[in-house]
Amino acid sequence: MPFLASIIMGIAKLFGLAINIYTMIVIVAALISWVSPDPYNPIVRMLQTLTEPAFRFIRRLLPIRLRMLRIDISPIILLLFLTIAEAVLMRLFHMAAAAIVAP
């Protein structure tokens, strides 16, 4: 495998790892939101800092009827988006590496 293809695959793995870590953060934040966490806990603050901007963006895009539900579906939508984004990015990186190996 040529050197450039190895670099591309390494970058792909880093992107995949970053998406997987953020997916775990979203899951933990969603699970913690079911209980009444201490808002001054540093872990809770970190989770909110990392996830709340994405949740807020998704909530703004939701129709009013879905925003009125008692359950917040923004983590579910974000997890779906992350899963699709990871699959698409991995496919693109693999295609780029394959194009370099066999021009």
N, CA, C and O atoms as a Tinker XYZ file with bonds, in Angstrom:
   412  protein
     1  N      0.858000   -1.175000    0.000000    73     2
     2  CA     0.000000    0.000000    0.000000    64     1     3
     3  C      0.903000    1.236000    0.000000    63     2     4     5
     4  O      1.771000    1.370000    0.862000    81     3
     5  N      0.705000    2.122000   -0.944000    73     3     6
     6  CA     1.529000    3.328000   -0.992000    64     5     7
     7  C      1.394000    4.159000    0.285000    63     6     8     9
     8  O      0.432000    4.047000    1.045000    81     7
     9  N      2.396000    4.984000    0.472000    73     7    10
    10  CA     2.471000    5.798000    1.682000    64     9    11
    11  C      1.264000    6.724000    1.823000    63    10    12    13
    12  O      0.710000    6.848000    2.916000    81    11
    13  N      0.853000    7.370000    0.744000    73    11    14
    14  CA    -0.272000    8.304000    0.804000    64    13    15
    15  C     -1.575000    7.593000    1.154000    63    14    16    17
    16  O     -2.405000    8.137000    1.882000    81    15
    17  N     -1.755000    6.385000    0.640000    73    15    18
    18  CA    -2.963000    5.617000    0.973000    64    17    19
    19  C     -2.969000    5.251000    2.450000    63    18    20    21
    20  O     -4.026000    5.238000    3.081000    81    19
    21  N     -1.793000    4.953000    3.009000    73    19    22
    22  CA    -1.708000    4.655000    4.442000    64    21    23
    23  C     -2.061000    5.877000    5.279000    63    22    24    25
    24  O     -2.727000    5.761000    6.308000    81    23
    25  N     -1.619000    7.034000    4.840000    73    23    26
    26  CA    -1.953000    8.273000    5.554000    64    25    27
    27  C     -3.455000    8.516000    5.504000    63    26    28    29
    28  O     -4.059000    8.882000    6.513000    81    27
    29  N     -4.059000    8.316000    4.345000    73    27    30
    30  CA    -5.507000    8.514000    4.212000    64    29    31
    31  C     -6.267000    7.553000    5.110000    63    30    32    33
    32  O     -7.246000    7.941000    5.747000    81    31
    33  N     -5.828000    6.309000    5.166000    73    31    34
    34  CA    -6.508000    5.339000    6.033000    64    33    35
    35  C     -6.309000    5.692000    7.506000    63    34    36    37
    36  O     -7.208000    5.476000    8.318000    81    35
    37  N     -5.151000    6.229000    7.857000    73    35    38
    38  CA    -4.926000    6.675000    9.228000    64    37    39
    39  C     -5.836000    7.832000    9.602000    63    38    40    41
    40  O     -6.381000    7.873000   10.705000    81    39
    41  N     -5.997000    8.772000    8.677000    73    39    42
    42  CA    -6.909000    9.897000    8.912000    64    41    43
    43  C     -8.340000    9.390000    9.044000    63    42    44    45
    44  O     -9.101000    9.879000    9.879000    81    43
    45  N     -8.703000    8.417000    8.226000    73    43    46
    46  CA   -10.050000    7.838000    8.306000    64    45    47
    47  C    -10.283000    7.206000    9.668000    63    46    48    49
    48  O    -11.355000    7.363000   10.253000    81    47
    49  N     -9.286000    6.494000   10.174000    73    47    50
    50  CA    -9.430000    5.871000   11.495000    64    49    51
    51  C     -9.549000    6.925000   12.592000    63    50    52    53
    52  O    -10.301000    6.741000   13.548000    81    51
    53  N     -8.812000    8.025000   12.460000    73    51    54
    54  CA    -8.923000    9.103000   13.451000    64    53    55
    55  C    -10.315000    9.733000   13.431000    63    54    56    57
    56  O    -10.896000    9.993000   14.485000    81    55
    57  N    -10.848000    9.977000   12.234000    73    55    58
    58  CA   -12.209000   10.512000   12.138000    64    57    59
    59  C    -13.218000    9.532000   12.728000    63    58    60    61
    60  O    -14.130000    9.932000   13.451000    81    59
    61  N    -13.052000    8.258000   12.421000    73    59    62
    62  CA   -13.948000    7.242000   12.969000    64    61    63
    63  C    -13.876000    7.188000   14.483000    63    62    64    65
    64  O    -14.901000    7.063000   15.154000    81    63
    65  N    -12.667000    7.281000   15.025000    73    63    66
    66  CA   -12.494000    7.273000   16.480000    64    65    67
    67  C    -13.145000    8.496000   17.113000    63    66    68    69
    68  O    -13.808000    8.386000   18.144000    81    67
    69  N    -12.956000    9.665000   16.495000    73    67    70
    70  CA   -13.562000   10.889000   17.029000    64    69    71
    71  C    -15.086000   10.794000   17.021000    63    70    72    73
    72  O    -15.737000   11.199000   17.985000    81    71
    73  N    -15.651000   10.269000   15.955000    73    71    74
    74  CA   -17.105000   10.124000   15.881000    64    73    75
    75  C    -17.595000    9.120000   16.916000    63    74    76    77
    76  O    -18.633000    9.336000   17.541000    81    75
    77  N    -16.865000    8.030000   17.104000    73    75    78
    78  CA   -17.263000    7.037000   18.107000    64    77    79
    79  C    -17.184000    7.598000   19.524000    63    78    80    81
    80  O    -18.060000    7.325000   20.345000    81    79
    81  N    -16.153000    8.372000   19.816000    73    79    82
    82  CA   -16.040000    8.984000   21.146000    64    81    83
    83  C    -17.191000    9.953000   21.373000    63    82    84    85
    84  O    -17.796000    9.958000   22.445000    81    83
    85  N    -17.500000   10.780000   20.363000    73    83    86
    86  CA   -18.604000   11.728000   20.523000    64    85    87
    87  C    -19.938000   10.993000   20.651000    63    86    88    89
    88  O    -20.828000   11.446000   21.370000    81    87
    89  N    -20.080000    9.867000   19.961000    73    87    90
    90  CA   -21.293000    9.056000   20.099000    64    89    91
    91  C    -21.452000    8.585000   21.537000    63    90    92    93
    92  O    -22.551000    8.637000   22.091000    81    91
    93  N    -20.375000    8.129000   22.138000    73    91    94
    94  CA   -20.435000    7.693000   23.542000    64    93    95
    95  C    -20.769000    8.860000   24.465000    63    94    96    97
    96  O    -21.518000    8.697000   25.429000    81    95
    97  N    -20.223000   10.022000   24.178000    73    95    98
    98  CA   -20.522000   11.206000   24.991000    64    97    99
    99  C    -22.004000   11.547000   24.895000    63    98   100   101
   100  O    -22.629000   11.876000   25.904000    81    99
   101  N    -22.572000   11.473000   23.694000    73    99   102
   102  CA   -24.000000   11.758000   23.512000    64   101   103
   103  C    -24.850000   10.743000   24.275000    63   102   104   105
   104  O    -25.840000   11.115000   24.906000    81   103
   105  N    -24.475000    9.477000   24.223000    73   103   106
   106  CA   -25.237000    8.440000   24.937000    64   105   107
   107  C    -25.183000    8.678000   26.437000    63   106   108   109
   108  O    -26.210000    8.601000   27.112000    81   107
   109  N    -24.000000    8.967000   26.966000    73   107   110
   110  CA   -23.868000    9.217000   28.410000    64   109   111
   111  C    -24.657000   10.457000   28.806000    63   110   112   113
   112  O    -25.320000   10.460000   29.843000    81   111
   113  N    -24.598000   11.510000   27.997000    73   111   114
   114  CA   -25.350000   12.729000   28.308000    64   113   115
   115  C    -26.851000   12.462000   28.298000    63   114   116   117
   116  O    -27.579000   12.987000   29.140000    81   115
   117  N    -27.315000   11.653000   27.358000    73   115   118
   118  CA   -28.744000   11.329000   27.302000    64   117   119
   119  C    -29.162000   10.500000   28.509000    63   118   120   121
   120  O    -30.230000   10.728000   29.078000    81   119
   121  N    -28.337000    9.548000   28.901000    73   119   122
   122  CA   -28.661000    8.725000   30.070000    64   121   123
   123  C    -28.644000    9.551000   31.354000    63   122   124   125
   124  O    -29.504000    9.372000   32.217000    81   123
   125  N    -27.689000   10.438000   31.484000    73   123   126
   126  CA   -27.604000   11.269000   32.689000    64   125   127
   127  C    -28.777000   12.239000   32.763000    63   126   128   129
   128  O    -29.193000   12.626000   33.855000    81   127
   129  N    -29.308000   12.632000   31.618000    73   127   130
   130  CA   -30.424000   13.588000   31.640000    64   129   131
   131  C    -31.702000   12.976000   32.215000    63   130   132   133
   132  O    -32.629000   13.708000   32.558000    81   131
   133  N    -31.767000   11.655000   32.325000    73   131   134
   134  CA   -32.955000   11.006000   32.887000    64   133   135
   135  C    -33.048000   11.200000   34.390000    63   134   136   137
   136  O    -34.143000   11.176000   34.953000    81   135
   137  N    -31.915000   11.390000   35.042000    73   135   138
   138  CA   -31.906000   11.637000   36.486000    64   137   139
   139  C    -31.682000   13.126000   36.703000    63   138   140   141
   140  O    -31.463000   13.867000   35.745000    81   139
   141  N    -31.733000   13.556000   37.918000    73   139   142
   142  CA   -31.466000   14.969000   38.213000    64   141   143
   143  C    -30.005000   15.117000   38.629000    63   142   144   145
   144  O    -29.685000   15.043000   39.815000    81   143
   145  N    -29.124000   15.325000   37.660000    73   143   146
   146  CA   -27.714000   15.438000   38.019000    64   145   147
   147  C    -27.421000   16.795000   38.654000    63   146   148   149
   148  O    -28.126000   17.777000   38.419000    81   147
   149  N    -26.382000   16.823000   39.448000    73   147   150
   150  CA   -25.932000   18.075000   40.049000    64   149   151
   151  C    -25.374000   18.961000   38.937000    63   150   152   153
   152  O    -24.392000   18.585000   38.297000    81   151
   153  N    -25.972000   20.124000   38.691000    73   151   154
   154  CA   -25.500000   20.961000   37.579000    64   153   155
   155  C    -24.093000   21.521000   37.791000    63   154   156   157
   156  O    -23.476000   22.022000   36.852000    81   155
   157  N    -23.589000   21.438000   39.015000    73   155   158
   158  CA   -22.248000   21.952000   39.291000    64   157   159
   159  C    -21.183000   20.859000   39.245000    63   158   160   161
   160  O    -19.998000   21.138000   39.434000    81   159
   161  N    -21.593000   19.634000   38.997000    73   159   162
   162  CA   -20.647000   18.534000   38.864000    64   161   163
   163  C    -19.811000   18.769000   37.607000    63   162   164   165
   164  O    -20.369000   19.035000   36.542000    81   163
   165  N    -18.483000   18.675000   37.711000    73   163   166
   166  CA   -17.644000   18.955000   36.537000    64   165   167
   167  C    -17.900000   18.016000   35.355000    63   166   168   169
   168  O    -17.800000   18.431000   34.201000    81   167
   169  N    -18.226000   16.764000   35.638000    73   167   170
   170  CA   -18.495000   15.819000   34.542000    64   169   171
   171  C    -19.785000   16.199000   33.828000    63   170   172   173
   172  O    -19.850000   16.171000   32.599000    81   171
   173  N    -20.807000   16.553000   34.595000    73   171   174
   174  CA   -22.082000   16.965000   34.001000    64   173   175
   175  C    -21.889000   18.237000   33.188000    63   174   176   177
   176  O    -22.440000   18.363000   32.095000    81   175
   177  N    -21.122000   19.170000   33.706000    73   175   178
   178  CA   -20.864000   20.420000   32.972000    64   177   179
   179  C    -20.116000   20.151000   31.668000    63   178   180   181
   180  O    -20.418000   20.746000   30.633000    81   179
   181  N    -19.133000   19.246000   31.730000    73   179   182
   182  CA   -18.382000   18.911000   30.524000    64   181   183
   183  C    -19.297000   18.266000   29.481000    63   182   184   185
   184  O    -19.237000   18.609000   28.301000    81   183
   185  N    -20.143000   17.329000   29.921000    73   183   186
   186  CA   -21.067000   16.673000   28.993000    64   185   187
   187  C    -22.024000   17.679000   28.366000    63   186   188   189
   188  O    -22.297000   17.617000   27.168000    81   187
   189  N    -22.532000   18.602000   29.172000    73   187   190
   190  CA   -23.441000   19.615000   28.637000    64   189   191
   191  C    -22.718000   20.555000   27.677000    63   190   192   193
   192  O    -23.278000   20.955000   26.656000    81   191
   193  N    -21.488000   20.905000   28.000000    73   191   194
   194  CA   -20.717000   21.778000   27.120000    64   193   195
   195  C    -20.461000   21.116000   25.768000    63   194   196   197
   196  O    -20.481000   21.778000   24.731000    81   195
   197  N    -20.224000   19.815000   25.787000    73   195   198
   198  CA   -19.916000   19.107000   24.547000    64   197   199
   199  C    -21.149000   18.774000   23.713000    63   198   200   201
   200  O    -21.065000   18.702000   22.487000    81   199
   201  N    -22.287000   18.570000   24.361000    73   199   202
   202  CA   -23.461000   18.095000   23.620000    64   201   203
   203  C    -24.551000   19.144000   23.421000    63   202   204   205
   204  O    -25.296000   19.076000   22.444000    81   203
   205  N    -24.655000   20.086000   24.308000    73   203   206
   206  CA   -25.788000   21.016000   24.242000    64   205   207
   207  C    -25.834000   21.855000   22.961000    63   206   208   209
   208  O    -26.929000   22.085000   22.450000    81   207
   209  N    -24.707000   22.323000   22.414000    73   207   210
   210  CA   -24.813000   23.064000   21.142000    64   209   211
   211  C    -25.439000   22.235000   20.016000    63   210   212   213
   212  O    -26.256000   22.748000   19.251000    81   211
   213  N    -25.063000   20.971000   19.911000    73   211   214
   214  CA   -25.645000   20.111000   18.867000    64   213   215
   215  C    -27.116000   19.837000   19.154000    63   214   216   217
   216  O    -27.944000   19.870000   18.244000    81   215
   217  N    -27.445000   19.566000   20.423000    73   215   218
   218  CA   -28.850000   19.332000   20.788000    64   217   219
   219  C    -29.691000   20.575000   20.483000    63   218   220   221
   220  O    -30.787000   20.463000   19.934000    81   219
   221  N    -29.183000   21.749000   20.836000    73   219   222
   222  CA   -29.926000   22.997000   20.618000    64   221   223
   223  C    -30.167000   23.224000   19.125000    63   222   224   225
   224  O    -31.257000   23.635000   18.727000    81   223
   225  N    -29.157000   22.959000   18.306000    73   223   226
   226  CA   -29.304000   23.120000   16.862000    64   225   227
   227  C    -30.385000   22.191000   16.320000    63   226   228   229
   228  O    -31.210000   22.604000   15.505000    81   227
   229  N    -30.383000   20.942000   16.769000    73   227   230
   230  CA   -31.385000   19.973000   16.306000    64   229   231
   231  C    -32.769000   20.367000   16.793000    63   230   232   233
   232  O    -33.739000   20.259000   16.043000    81   231
   233  N    -32.878000   20.820000   18.031000    73   231   234
   234  CA   -34.185000   21.240000   18.562000    64   233   235
   235  C    -34.767000   22.392000   17.752000    63   234   236   237
   236  O    -35.979000   22.455000   17.545000    81   235
   237  N    -33.911000   23.304000   17.292000    73   235   238
   238  CA   -34.405000   24.420000   16.481000    64   237   239
   239  C    -34.943000   23.948000   15.139000    63   238   240   241
   240  O    -35.858000   24.561000   14.588000    81   239
   241  N    -34.387000   22.869000   14.610000    73   239   242
   242  CA   -34.825000   22.357000   13.312000    64   241   243
   243  C    -36.092000   21.515000   13.390000    63   242   244   245
   244  O    -36.767000   21.301000   12.382000    81   243
   245  N    -36.414000   21.037000   14.595000    73   243   246
   246  CA   -37.589000   20.179000   14.756000    64   245   247
   247  C    -38.878000   20.981000   14.619000    63   246   248   249
   248  O    -38.928000   22.144000   15.019000    81   247
   249  N    -39.916000   20.373000   14.061000    73   247   250
   250  CA   -41.219000   21.040000   14.027000    64   249   251
   251  C    -41.747000   21.260000   15.449000    63   250   252   253
   252  O    -41.341000   20.573000   16.386000    81   251
   253  N    -42.645000   22.215000   15.591000    73   251   254
   254  CA   -43.168000   22.572000   16.912000    64   253   255
   255  C    -43.837000   21.379000   17.578000    63   254   256   257
   256  O    -43.718000   21.207000   18.791000    81   255
   257  N    -44.530000   20.561000   16.819000    73   255   258
   258  CA   -45.215000   19.399000   17.414000    64   257   259
   259  C    -44.226000   18.446000   18.079000    63   258   260   261
   260  O    -44.510000   17.903000   19.146000    81   259
   261  N    -43.086000   18.244000   17.464000    73   259   262
   262  CA   -42.090000   17.355000   18.058000    64   261   263
   263  C    -41.390000   18.003000   19.251000    63   262   264   265
   264  O    -40.951000   17.310000   20.168000    81   263
   265  N    -41.286000   19.331000   19.237000    73   263   266
   266  CA   -40.673000   20.019000   20.377000    64   265   267
   267  C    -41.569000   19.994000   21.601000    63   266   268   269
   268  O    -41.087000   20.155000   22.722000    81   267
   269  N    -42.867000   19.795000   21.405000    73   267   270
   270  CA   -43.808000   19.799000   22.521000    64   269   271
   271  C    -43.875000   18.451000   23.239000    63   270   272   273
   272  O    -44.519000   18.344000   24.283000    81   271
   273  N    -43.226000   17.431000   22.703000    73   271   274
   274  CA   -43.234000   16.123000   23.350000    64   273   275
   275  C    -42.528000   16.195000   24.700000    63   274   276   277
   276  O    -41.689000   17.065000   24.935000    81   275
   277  N    -42.878000   15.277000   25.566000    73   275   278
   278  CA   -42.235000   15.243000   26.880000    64   277   279
   279  C    -40.844000   14.623000   26.823000    63   278   280   281
   280  O    -40.064000   14.745000   27.768000    81   279
   281  N    -40.542000   13.969000   25.728000    73   279   282
   282  CA   -39.225000   13.350000   25.584000    64   281   283
   283  C    -38.423000   14.134000   24.548000    63   282   284   285
   284  O    -38.944000   14.538000   23.509000    81   283
   285  N    -37.162000   14.335000   24.853000    73   283   286
   286  CA   -36.278000   15.058000   23.948000    64   285   287
   287  C    -35.692000   14.056000   22.955000    63   286   288   289
   288  O    -34.948000   13.155000   23.342000    81   287
   289  N    -36.027000   14.217000   21.689000    73   287   290
   290  CA   -35.537000   13.271000   20.685000    64   289   291
   291  C    -34.276000   13.773000   19.978000    63   290   292   293
   292  O    -33.784000   13.123000   19.056000    81   291
   293  N    -33.758000   14.910000   20.399000    73   291   294
   294  CA   -32.550000   15.427000   19.753000    64   293   295
   295  C    -31.349000   14.488000   19.896000    63   294   296   297
   296  O    -30.576000   14.381000   18.943000    81   295
   297  N    -31.141000   13.794000   21.037000    73   295   298
   298  CA   -30.024000   12.835000   21.068000    64   297   299
   299  C    -30.198000   11.689000   20.072000    63   298   300   301
   300  O    -29.219000   11.216000   19.495000    81   299
   301  N    -31.423000   11.247000   19.870000    73   299   302
   302  CA   -31.674000   10.160000   18.924000    64   301   303
   303  C    -31.346000   10.614000   17.506000    63   302   304   305
   304  O    -30.721000    9.878000   16.743000    81   303
   305  N    -31.764000   11.815000   17.161000    73   303   306
   306  CA   -31.485000   12.347000   15.829000    64   305   307
   307  C    -29.988000   12.561000   15.649000    63   306   308   309
   308  O    -29.440000   12.274000   14.584000    81   307
   309  N    -29.320000   13.069000   16.696000    73   307   310
   310  CA   -27.877000   13.278000   16.616000    64   309   311
   311  C    -27.138000   11.952000   16.453000    63   310   312   313
   312  O    -26.189000   11.867000   15.673000    81   311
   313  N    -27.559000   10.923000   17.173000    73   311   314
   314  CA   -26.929000    9.608000   17.032000    64   313   315
   315  C    -27.138000    9.041000   15.629000    63   314   316   317
   316  O    -26.229000    8.435000   15.061000    81   315
   317  N    -28.313000    9.234000   15.077000    73   315   318
   318  CA   -28.582000    8.789000   13.709000    64   317   319
   319  C    -27.677000    9.525000   12.722000    63   318   320   321
   320  O    -27.096000    8.916000   11.824000    81   319
   321  N    -27.565000   10.842000   12.901000    73   319   322
   322  CA   -26.696000   11.640000   12.033000    64   321   323
   323  C    -25.238000   11.189000   12.151000    63   322   324   325
   324  O    -24.549000   11.056000   11.139000    81   323
   325  N    -24.763000   10.954000   13.376000    73   323   326
   326  CA   -23.377000   10.526000   13.571000    64   325   327
   327  C    -23.109000    9.174000   12.913000    63   326   328   329
   328  O    -22.045000    8.963000   12.331000    81   327
   329  N    -24.066000    8.267000   13.007000    73   327   330
   330  CA   -23.910000    6.952000   12.391000    64   329   331
   331  C    -23.822000    7.069000   10.868000    63   330   332   333
   332  O    -22.973000    6.442000   10.235000    81   331
   333  N    -24.701000    7.870000   10.297000    73   331   334
   334  CA   -24.687000    8.069000    8.840000    64   333   335
   335  C    -23.415000    8.792000    8.410000    63   334   336   337
   336  O    -22.798000    8.425000    7.410000    81   335
   337  N    -23.022000    9.821000    9.163000    73   335   338
   338  CA   -21.815000   10.575000    8.822000    64   337   339
   339  C    -20.579000    9.688000    8.871000    63   338   340   341
   340  O    -19.706000    9.787000    8.008000    81   339
   341  N    -20.502000    8.825000    9.873000    73   339   342
   342  CA   -19.352000    7.923000    9.964000    64   341   343
   343  C    -19.316000    6.969000    8.772000    63   342   344   345
   344  O    -18.253000    6.747000    8.191000    81   343
   345  N    -20.450000    6.412000    8.408000    73   343   346
   346  CA   -20.491000    5.480000    7.278000    64   345   347
   347  C    -20.087000    6.173000    5.979000    63   346   348   349
   348  O    -19.323000    5.620000    5.188000    81   347
   349  N    -20.596000    7.375000    5.761000    73   347   350
   350  CA   -20.277000    8.109000    4.532000    64   349   351
   351  C    -18.800000    8.493000    4.499000    63   350   352   353
   352  O    -18.133000    8.317000    3.479000    81   351
   353  N    -18.288000    9.018000    5.617000    73   351   354
   354  CA   -16.881000    9.414000    5.651000    64   353   355
   355  C    -15.950000    8.219000    5.450000    63   354   356   357
   356  O    -14.969000    8.311000    4.711000    81   355
   357  N    -16.255000    7.107000    6.101000    73   355   358
   358  CA   -15.409000    5.924000    5.941000    64   357   359
   359  C    -15.416000    5.447000    4.492000    63   358   360   361
   360  O    -14.377000    5.068000    3.951000    81   359
   361  N    -16.576000    5.467000    3.876000    73   359   362
   362  CA   -16.681000    5.043000    2.469000    64   361   363
   363  C    -15.864000    5.975000    1.569000    63   362   364   365
   364  O    -15.163000    5.510000    0.670000    81   363
   365  N    -15.953000    7.285000    1.809000    73   363   366
   366  CA   -15.195000    8.236000    0.997000    64   365   367
   367  C    -13.691000    8.057000    1.176000    63   366   368   369
   368  O    -12.940000    8.090000    0.202000    81   367
   369  N    -13.255000    7.867000    2.412000    73   367   370
   370  CA   -11.829000    7.662000    2.652000    64   369   371
   371  C    -11.337000    6.363000    2.015000    63   370   372   373
   372  O    -10.246000    6.327000    1.446000    81   371
   373  N    -12.130000    5.306000    2.108000    73   371   374
   374  CA   -11.739000    4.040000    1.487000    64   373   375
   375  C    -11.682000    4.177000   -0.034000    63   374   376   377
   376  O    -10.796000    3.609000   -0.673000    81   375
   377  N    -12.608000    4.917000   -0.609000    73   375   378
   378  CA   -12.588000    5.136000   -2.055000    64   377   379
   379  C    -11.357000    5.941000   -2.459000    63   378   380   381
   380  O    -10.737000    5.660000   -3.485000    81   379
   381  N    -11.002000    6.944000   -1.652000    73   379   382
   382  CA    -9.822000    7.753000   -1.958000    64   381   383
   383  C     -8.551000    6.914000   -1.869000    63   382   384   385
   384  O     -7.667000    7.024000   -2.718000    81   383
   385  N     -8.465000    6.082000   -0.846000    73   383   386
   386  CA    -7.280000    5.226000   -0.705000    64   385   387
   387  C     -7.206000    4.209000   -1.841000    63   386   388   389
   388  O     -6.121000    3.929000   -2.351000    81   387
   389  N     -8.342000    3.662000   -2.237000    73   387   390
   390  CA    -8.357000    2.689000   -3.331000    64   389   391
   391  C     -7.976000    3.349000   -4.652000    63   390   392   393
   392  O     -7.326000    2.725000   -5.491000    81   391
   393  N     -8.371000    4.597000   -4.842000    73   391   394
   394  CA    -8.026000    5.304000   -6.073000    64   393   395
   395  C     -6.527000    5.567000   -6.151000    63   394   396   397
   396  O     -5.957000    5.622000   -7.241000    81   395
   397  N     -5.894000    5.729000   -5.001000    73   395   398
   398  CA    -4.449000    5.959000   -4.996000    64   397   399
   399  C     -3.701000    4.656000   -5.267000    63   398   400   401
   400  O     -2.698000    4.647000   -5.980000    81   399
   401  N     -4.191000    3.563000   -4.698000    73   399   402
   402  CA    -3.519000    2.271000   -4.857000    64   401   403
   403  C     -3.623000    1.777000   -6.295000    63   402   404   405
   404  O     -2.636000    1.305000   -6.859000    81   403
   405  N     -4.810000    1.880000   -6.892000    73   403   406
   406  CA    -5.016000    1.389000   -8.259000    64   405   407
   407  C     -5.529000    2.526000   -9.133000    63   406   408   409
   408  O     -6.737000    2.674000   -9.319000    81   407
   409  N     -4.612000    3.329000   -9.669000    73   407   410
   410  CA    -5.071000    4.480000  -10.482000    64   409   411
   411  C     -5.652000    4.100000  -11.813000    63   410   412
   412  O     -6.068000    4.972000  -12.577000    81   411
